[in-house]
Amino acid sequence: MKHFDYETIRDRVIDKYNRHIVLALFEEFQRTEYVPIWSLHRDWYPIFMDTADPTEYETAMRLIGNWEHYCIIRIPPKIRAHMDKWAKEVEVKLRSDAIRAMFRHSTAPNGAAAAKWVAEGSFMNRMMSKKADKQMEEQVREELADKVEADMHRLGLKVVSGGKS
């Protein structure tokens, strides 16, 4: 897979103070002082999914060509929320691919172990533990609360307590 040439765009991803530009790189978070280079969803998502690298190193090299800058891009909650969802989707995709491979292998002459695995329904085991389920639910609740708060602020609304006087 071809790596992105970071040096060719260095002047567009590093500011005049030698700091990494992050949010302004993307159309979704456009600022007036920078011209965005990518769309998070249109440009990065397809490459992220196509690379399907659970370590995200190869993904980083294909997307921006610099691991340090990629890690910094992953920090802001506005971006992290999207990329964490993508990472979970990659995990599910890889598991799906592996299960399909086991199904194919189960019909091969030397596929007895795979056939047993399929017959026992081992692929039906849950992908996430209860602890992970709770963490995921809490993360979704936090994201939702942040979105509601941002919308309320944008609309000039304030929360009024429904308590008794």
VMD Tcl script that draws the C-alpha trace (Angstrom):
set ca {
  {0.00 0.00 0.00}
  {1.26 3.41 -0.92}
  {2.21 5.76 1.89}
  {1.24 9.42 1.80}
  {4.20 11.76 1.22}
  {4.09 13.98 4.30}
  {6.93 16.22 3.15}
  {5.02 17.35 0.04}
  {2.28 18.89 2.20}
  {4.33 19.78 5.27}
  {3.77 23.50 4.71}
  {-0.02 22.89 4.72}
  {-0.12 20.71 7.87}
  {2.38 22.56 10.08}
  {1.68 26.18 11.04}
  {4.16 29.08 11.11}
  {4.98 28.24 14.75}
  {5.91 24.66 13.77}
  {2.76 23.24 15.40}
  {0.68 20.45 13.90}
  {-2.56 21.68 12.34}
  {-5.41 19.37 13.30}
  {-9.07 20.37 13.02}
  {-8.49 22.88 10.22}
  {-7.23 20.05 7.99}
  {-10.81 18.84 7.53}
  {-13.78 20.42 5.77}
  {-16.02 19.39 8.64}
  {-14.11 21.69 11.02}
  {-13.12 24.43 8.56}
  {-11.59 27.64 9.83}
  {-11.21 30.80 7.81}
  {-7.40 31.04 8.17}
  {-6.68 27.59 6.65}
  {-7.90 25.85 3.54}
  {-8.90 22.29 4.47}
  {-7.08 19.50 2.69}
  {-9.48 16.63 3.35}
  {-12.98 15.65 4.28}
  {-12.93 13.35 7.28}
  {-15.80 11.29 5.91}
  {-15.25 11.47 2.16}
  {-11.44 11.16 2.10}
  {-10.29 9.53 5.34}
  {-13.08 7.07 6.12}
  {-12.73 5.01 2.90}
  {-8.95 4.72 3.35}
  {-9.34 3.87 7.04}
  {-11.76 1.07 6.19}
  {-9.83 -0.14 3.15}
  {-6.60 -0.38 5.14}
  {-8.39 -2.19 7.99}
  {-5.33 -2.07 10.23}
  {-6.22 -2.60 13.91}
  {-2.92 -0.97 14.97}
  {-3.72 2.05 12.75}
  {-0.02 2.44 11.84}
  {-0.50 1.53 8.17}
  {-3.65 3.64 8.19}
  {-1.69 6.63 9.48}
  {0.97 6.18 6.82}
  {-1.64 6.03 4.05}
  {-3.68 8.96 5.35}
  {-1.03 11.50 6.34}
  {2.35 9.75 6.20}
  {3.40 10.75 9.71}
  {2.63 8.73 12.84}
  {3.15 11.60 15.30}
  {0.83 13.94 13.43}
  {-1.75 11.17 13.04}
  {-1.73 10.56 16.82}
  {-2.25 14.28 17.42}
  {-5.15 14.29 14.93}
  {-6.74 11.44 16.95}
  {-6.83 13.53 20.17}
  {-9.64 16.10 19.72}
  {-13.00 14.62 20.76}
  {-14.63 15.88 17.55}
  {-12.33 13.65 15.51}
  {-11.73 10.89 18.06}
  {-15.44 10.06 18.24}
  {-15.55 9.36 14.50}
  {-12.28 7.48 14.35}
  {-13.10 5.35 17.40}
  {-16.32 4.29 15.65}
  {-14.31 3.50 12.53}
  {-11.83 1.46 14.59}
  {-14.71 -0.55 16.07}
  {-16.07 -1.08 12.55}
  {-12.62 -2.29 11.41}
  {-12.59 -4.75 14.32}
  {-16.00 -6.10 13.34}
  {-14.95 -6.24 9.67}
  {-11.82 -8.23 10.52}
  {-13.82 -10.63 12.69}
  {-16.35 -11.05 9.90}
  {-13.58 -11.76 7.39}
  {-12.03 -14.30 9.77}
  {-15.35 -16.06 10.34}
  {-15.98 -16.26 6.60}
  {-12.47 -17.69 6.15}
  {-13.20 -20.32 8.80}
  {-16.42 -21.25 7.00}
  {-14.50 -21.66 3.73}
  {-11.75 -23.66 5.48}
  {-14.33 -25.91 7.18}
  {-15.17 -27.50 3.82}
  {-11.53 -28.18 2.89}
  {-10.10 -31.71 3.24}
  {-7.93 -30.67 6.22}
  {-10.57 -28.39 7.76}
  {-11.83 -30.63 10.56}
  {-10.96 -28.17 13.31}
  {-12.64 -25.34 11.42}
  {-15.68 -27.53 10.73}
  {-15.94 -28.34 14.44}
  {-15.61 -24.65 15.31}
  {-18.43 -23.81 12.88}
  {-20.61 -26.70 14.04}
  {-20.24 -25.70 17.70}
  {-21.29 -22.16 16.85}
  {-18.13 -20.68 18.37}
  {-18.46 -17.73 16.00}
  {-21.63 -16.74 17.80}
  {-19.75 -15.75 20.97}
  {-20.28 -12.14 21.81}
  {-17.59 -9.79 20.57}
  {-17.66 -7.55 23.60}
  {-17.58 -8.33 27.27}
  {-20.18 -6.85 29.60}
  {-17.57 -4.38 30.82}
  {-16.90 -3.24 27.27}
  {-20.66 -2.97 26.68}
  {-20.97 -0.67 29.69}
  {-18.00 1.43 28.57}
  {-19.46 1.75 25.08}
  {-22.86 2.74 26.48}
  {-21.27 5.35 28.74}
  {-19.28 6.75 25.82}
  {-22.44 7.02 23.69}
  {-24.25 8.77 26.56}
  {-21.38 11.24 26.99}
  {-21.28 11.98 23.26}
  {-25.04 12.48 23.20}
  {-24.91 14.79 26.22}
  {-22.13 16.83 24.55}
  {-24.16 17.11 21.33}
  {-27.30 18.15 23.18}
  {-25.36 20.73 25.19}
  {-23.73 22.12 22.03}
  {-27.10 22.32 20.25}
  {-28.69 24.02 23.22}
  {-25.84 26.55 23.39}
  {-26.07 27.15 19.62}
  {-29.83 27.77 19.93}
  {-29.42 29.96 23.02}
  {-31.34 27.56 25.27}
  {-30.65 26.91 28.95}
  {-31.52 23.91 31.08}
  {-34.19 24.72 33.65}
  {-34.37 22.41 36.64}
  {-37.68 20.60 37.01}
  {-37.27 20.37 40.78}
  {-39.81 21.58 43.35}
  {-39.49 25.05 44.81}
}
mol new
graphics top color blue
foreach p $ca { graphics top sphere $p radius 0.5 }
foreach p [lrange $ca 0 end-1] q [lrange $ca 1 end] { graphics top cylinder $p $q radius 0.2 }
display resetview
